[in-house]
Amino acid sequence: MRPDFGFEAPRLVFAPGSQQFLSPLETSVRNALINWEPRVNVQNVLAEADPVDPAHVTVSIDYTIRQTNTRKNLVYPFYLGVIENP
């Protein structure tokens, strides 16, 4: 097993006051891609909280595929905060 494999998103997205963790989330995603995905060059990583629902965070990743130099974009939603009981 590789204890350093992956990134810190699970710890960051469920942290209290998660708005302050957007920048560390971006850094964690960028470092994980640089370390574990050799097929791409990372151009930009941006984590943004939804203005209507701050418990919803979108992480956008701009990257270029190294072999073909094709520019792509990937968006992955994360949900922050405490889950409310119905």
C-alpha positions, 0 to 999 in steps of 0.5 A: 500500500502507498500511504501517500497515494491520493489527496486530502479532499475527504478531510477538507470537504467535511471540515467545519467552516469549510469555506476556508479550506477551498485554497488547500483543496485546490492545492491538494487536487493539483498536487495529487494530479502532478504526483499520480497522473503522469498523462496530463499537464495541469493548467489550473485547479479552482474550487468554488463554493456555490453562492446559493448553497455554500455546502456545495463546492465545484472543483474545476480542473483545466489540463492538457493531455501530454501525448496529444496536447489536447486541452480538456476540462473536468468538473467534480462537485463536492458537498461540504458541511453538516448533513441536516436531519430531516 
